[in-house]
Amino acid sequence: MRAVVVHTFGGPEALELVDVAVPVPGPGQVRIRVSAAAVNPVDAVTRAGALVEVGLMAPRAVTGIGWDVAGEIDEVGAGVDGFAVGQQVIGLRDLLDRSLGSYADHLVLDASAVALAPAGVSAVEAATLPLNGLTAFQALDLLELAEGDTLLVTGAAGAVGGFAVEIAARWRGVRVVALVGEADADFVRALGAEWVVPRDVPDLAEAVRALVPGGVDAVLDTVGLSARALATVRNRGSFVTVVGGADPIPLRGIRVHHTWISADGAVLATLAAYDLTLRVADTLPLEQAAHAHTRLAEGGLRGRIVLTTAPGGGS
């Protein structure tokens, strides 16, 4: 089968399309015939070697690329209940130091990292959900918000931010302040944001506290604003970031957390039932992974680029 891997870290040109053996699922695992794999920023930093440099991943001869997957189960390992050959599923590969990622014709995952795909959407759309949806969901869990509480989401029009706004507002009853560029104001309101603050506001804390006197109950920081966003939180509130190195000092009794994503098939199943807004910026064939990474680096995308495989391609 085909797989995109890295032998020597570098720019998009470091991505190589190679022929490898089709993986075999072990006990408790399923094999997915990949239809679509989303391209995420973590894929680019993995390719560049940044995760090895900061100690999040051990050096290895071959590094697989890609976390998000949507496709069809074509083999089930021993001891797996609840999944069968032919089912359309989504999944997340959260093990960094592996020689195969989701940029491939087949991917083996623990069954606990897989869920049935959302009904009524394409595999391309479904592939945009696992990593960013789980990140948003798990970050919101850390904030421990109750219905009626207030939340500032920075980068609210981004992949994680958009899911966070929608989950918080529509399924948890949280009142959301969205920090976005002017062009995205209507979009985040449609997701459920009650208030919108311009991304370039001179004094973020003043602007947010004018809307929510005393400060919001919590912040979900997806862009690394750190102390600037912390200043919007009430005393003894909570703050979570998804950006490495952006954890502020927990002033005023504010609880500060960092979300480190983990695969969770049960939560994926919940997200699949939520009918979330799934955004695809473009689709490209697997062999154009390097071009997809170039496009990602250029920025300005709304939604994810998704790599696709031909049915049965490479097997």
N, C-alpha and C positions, 0 to 999 in steps of 0.2 A: 504494500500500500504506500501511498504518498504521505509525507509528513514534513512540516516546516520546522527546522531546528537551527541552532546556533553552535558552531564549533569555536569560533573566535569572536568575542564580544566586539561590538562596533555599531555603526549606523545601520540604516535599513538594508544596506547591501550585505550585512552579516547574515541575513535570513537565507537559509538554503532549503530548497525543496529536494528531498532525498527519498529513496525507496528503502523501506524497512519492513520487517516481518509484521504481520498482523498480530496484535497482542491477544493473549488468551486470558479470560477472566478467571480469577481464583475464587475460593470460597468467599461468599458474601459480596461478590462483585458482579457487575453487568458490563457487557460490551455494547457500545453505542456506535452504530453506523452514522457518522457525522453528516448532517445536512448543512449546518451553519455554525459558525464560530465568530463571536463578536470580537472586535479589536479594541482593547482597552489601554489606557496609559501605562498600567503596570506591565503590559506586554513589552512596551518600548523600553522601560527602565530595566527589565529583565534582559532584553536583547543587548542593551548597552553595557551590562555588567554592573550596574549601580547596586543591585541587591547583594552581589558578592562583596562589593567594596564596603558596604555598611554592616556586613555580617548577618544578613537575613537569609543568605543562601550559601551553601558550600560550593567551592569551585568543582567543576566536573568537565569531562571531555565533551559531552554532548548535552545541550540544554533544550528541552522542549518548550514551545511557546504557546500560550493561549490558556485561558481559564474557563470561559463561557462556552457551553455546547448545547445544541439542540439537534435531535436526530431520532433514530429508531433503534430500539434494542434488537440486536441480532444474535446475542448469546447470553445466557444466564448462568452464573456460577453456582456451585453447590450451596445449599442452605439459604438461598434467596427466596423470600416470600413477598408477594405483592407486586412483582414485576414479571412480565412474560415477553417472549419474542414477539416483535411486531408492534409493541406499544411505542407511541411517540412521547419522548421525554425531554426534559431539560436537566442540566447538571452543572456542577462547579468543580473544577480541579483546583484545589487549594494547596497541594503539595508542590513547593517551588522547585526543589532539586530533583527533577525527573527528566528522562531523555525524551519523553513524548508529552505534548500538550494537546490542546483542543484543535490546533491548526493541523488537522490530519484527517484521513479517511475513516479511521476508527479510533475510539478512545475507550479505555477501561477505567471505570470508576467504582468506588465502593457504593453499594446500593443505598447507603445512608446519605449519599451526596446527590441523589437523583430524585426527581419528582415527575409525575405526568405533566406533559406540556399544557399550557393554557388552551382552553377550547376556543375554536374559532379564529385563531391567528396562525400565520405562517411560521415555519421553522425559523426564517430569517428574523421575524419580529421576536419570537420567543427567545432567541439566542441573546437578546439584549437585556434580559431580565436577571439572570442569576447573580452575577457579581455585584452589580450596582443596586439591585433590589435587596439582596441580603445585607449589603453594607448599610443601606438606609434603615432597614428593619432592626438590625442589631444595634445600630447607634441609638435609635429611638428607645429601644429597650433599656439601654444604659441610663437614659435620662429619667426614666421612671415617671413619666408625665401622667396626670389624671385628666379626665375629660374637663374641658374648660380652661386648662392651663394654657399659657402662652409660650410660643417657641419662635426664635429667630433662626431662619435657615439662610446661611450665606451660600452664594453660588447656586441659588434656588432654581435656575433654569438648566443646570448641568444634569448629568446622568444620575448621580447620587442625590443631588439636591431636589430634582424634580420628583423622584420617587418619594423622598422624605416628605415633601410638601403634601403630596397626594395621600400617602399612608396616614400621616399625622392628622390632616384635616378631615378626610373622608371616613377613615376607619377607626380613629382614636378620639375624635371629637376635640382635637387641639386647635387653638386659634393661632394661626401662623402669620408671622411677619416674614416676607420674602425680600432678600437683598439681591437685586438683579439689574442688568442694564435696561435702559428705557425700552428697547425693542422687544424685550421679553416680558414686560409688565402684564399684558393681556393674557399671555400664555400661563403664567403662574397663578393669576386670578382664576383662570379656568380650572386649574388643578385644585383650587380650594383655598389659596392664600387670602386672608382677610385684609391684610395691609401689604403695601409694596413700598420699599425704600430704594431710591436710586443707588446703584453701585458706587457712583462717584460722589456721594454725599460727603461734605467736608468733615462733619462730626457725626459719626455713626451712632454713638451713645446718645447724643442729644436728640437725634432724629427718632430713634427707637423709643426713647423714654417720653417723647412728646406724644407718641401713639399709645404707649403702655406705661402710665405713670408708675414709678418705682422700679421699672425694669422688667424684662421678660423673665419667665420662670426658668427658661433654658435656652441654650444655643446649640445648634448643630452646624459646625464650621467645616465646610467642604473645600474651602479655598486657602486656608492657612492664615486667617486674619488675627488669630491668637489674642493678644491683649486688647486689641481694638474691639474685637467682638465680645470679649469677656466683660468689658465695661458696660455692655447693654444688659447684663444679668443682675437680677435683684440679689441682695444678700442671701447667702445659703441656698442659692439656686444651683443649677447644674449646667455643665458644659462638656461637649464631646467634640473631638476633631477626628477627621479621617486622614489628615495630612501628617506625614512623618516629620517630627521636629517642631510641630506647631502647638505643643501642649503649653499653655500659659501657666504661670504660678497661680495656685488656687487662693487668690485673695478673697477677703470678705466671707470666708466660710463656704465658698463655691466649690462644689465637687467637680473635679476635672477628670475626664476619662479620655482614653484613646481607643478607637475601634480597630481591632485587628480581625479581619474577616475570617470566618470559618464556614466550611460547607455544612449545610443543614437541610436535608431533604424534606423534613417536616415543615420547616418554614417556607421552603420553596413551594411546597404544595399550597400553603396558605396564600403566598403571593400570586400563584397561578390562578387562584380563585378570586382575586381582588379586581380583575379587569382593569389593570393599571394602563396608563398611557405609555405605549411602547414606541420608541422613536428610532428610525433607521435613517442614517444620513446617506448611505450608499451601499451597494453590494458589489463585491469583486470576487473573481474566482480565486481559489486557494493559491494558485501559482503567482498571483499578483500581491502576495502578502507584503513584499517590500514596498510596493507602491502604496498600499494601505497605510503602512507606517509613515511614509513620507507625507501623505495627506494628513495623518493624525498630527504630525509635528507642525504642520502649517497652521493648525488651529482653526477656529471659527466654525467648527462642526456643531450641529444640533442633532443629537442622537449619535448612534454608533455606526461606523463602517462594519459591515459583516462579510466575512469570507464564506463562500459557498463551495460545495463539492458536487460533482455530477452524481446522480443516483448510482451507487455501487462503484464509483470511480476509484481506481487504484487497487481494488481488492482482487 
